[in-house]
Amino acid sequence: MALALVLAAAVAAPAQGAGAAGATRLKDVASLQGAASTPVIGYGLIVGLNKTGDRRQTIFSAQTLANMLERFGVAVPATQIKIENVAAVLVTAELPPYARAGARLDVTASSIGDARSLQGGVLLPTALRGPDGTVRAMAQGALSIGGFGGGTAGNSVQVNHLTVGRVPAGALVETGATSPMPASDTIAFGLKDADFLSARRVAEAINGELGAGAAKAIDSGTVSVNVPPEYRASLPDLIARLEVLPVDIDTAARVVINERTGTVVVGGAVRIGAAAVAHGNLSVKITTKLEVSQPSAFRGDTKVVPQETVDVADTGGQLLTLEQGTTLEAVVHALNALGATPRDIIAIMQALKAAGALRAELVIL
C-alpha cells in the first residue's frame, strides 16, 4: 500500500484584483450569514434494474409499487408481487438559500433495502420535502453511480459503491427558498474555518476596499460590515464587490492521518521539535501445511494432519535525529528513504505527538 503524502501548502491563484501572493477570494473562505441551504428529502423507487433490486424480505418496496400501480388502475396485492428490478431509495438534496422555482438541483439516491446494485436504474418522480413538510422540489431521472458491477456468485467484479448514485440536475424546484436578504444597514460574513487572525485579516481587506471603520471582527468566525449608503438599496452589488477581495487566510498547523488507506496530509505550517526516532518492525507469520497421513492397509483411516510453522521476525530500526524546527515534509521524506512503510510513518507521527515534538493538531480519520 503506497503512502500518499499531501502537502497542504495551498497557494490559490490570484483572485480578480488580487495583488498579494497566496491570497484567496473572500467568497472561498467566508459566506454571508443568514443565508443557509435547506436540506430536502424524499422516498422513491428506482426501476429498470437488471435483477439487482430489492428482494422479497424488503416489504416496503413491494408495497410502494403496489400503491403506485393502484393509482393507475392496476390492483395487485403487495404479497403477490415478486420483483427484482425495483429498489426503494431515500433521495436527498440541498436547496440553496436563494433558489427560485424552476431551478435545478443535483440529488443523491441511497438504497434503504437489500438491493445489490442501482446500476442502470431510473428514479421515478419523487417529492422532496423540507423540514417543515412542504414539498420543495420534484426529482426524477437516470441514475449515475460512478462504477459498475457484473457476474454472479463467486465470479463477479465490482468497481466503487453500487447502492448510492446521483441524478445530475434531477430535481426541479417548485417552492423556492424563503431566506430574506440581510438588514439593509449591516451584513455579516461567517468564516468557514473560525480563526481570530483570519477574521482580522478579512476585516482589514474590507476596510481597504470600503474605507476605515467599515468592517470589524466580532469574534473568530464573524466579521460585521456596515453597508455604505449608496448600497443600501442594492445589497447584491455590495456583496458581489466584496466576495472577490483577496484575503490572506491563516491556517492552523494540522496533520490528518487515514490509517485505513495509509494517507498522511501535512499542513504547510507544521514544525517538529528536537527529537530522535527509532522504529522497528515486528512481524509474526503463521504457515499451515496440510499433510496426508496414510496408514498401512486395513489398520486405520487416512487423515489430513496440519503442520503449523510460526516465524517471528524483528527488523532493527535506524535512529533518525530531528533538529528543532524541522518540517514534517522533511521527516516523511527521510523515513521514506529509510524504507519505512505507511503504517510505520503513521505510528511515528502519533509517537511524536505523544512526546510533544509534533507542533500541530493530529487528526485521525
Secondary structure, DSSP 8 states (H G I E B T S, - for coil): ---EEEEE-------TT--STT-EEHHHHEEETT---EEEEEEEEEE--SS-S--TT-HHHHHHHHHHHHHTT----GGG---SSEEEEEEEEEE-TT--TT-EEEEEEEE-S--S--TT-EEEEEEEE-TTS-EEEEEEEE-B-S-EEEEETTEEEEES-SSEEEEEEEEEESS--------SSEEEEEESS--HHHHHHHHHHHHHHH-TTSEEEEETTEEEEE--GGGTT-HHHHHHHHHT-EE------EEEEETTTTEEEEETT-EE-SEEEE--EEEEEEEEEEEEE---TTS---EEEEEEEEEEEEE---EEEE-TTEEHHHHHHHHHHTT--HHHHHHHHHHHHHTT-EESEEEE-
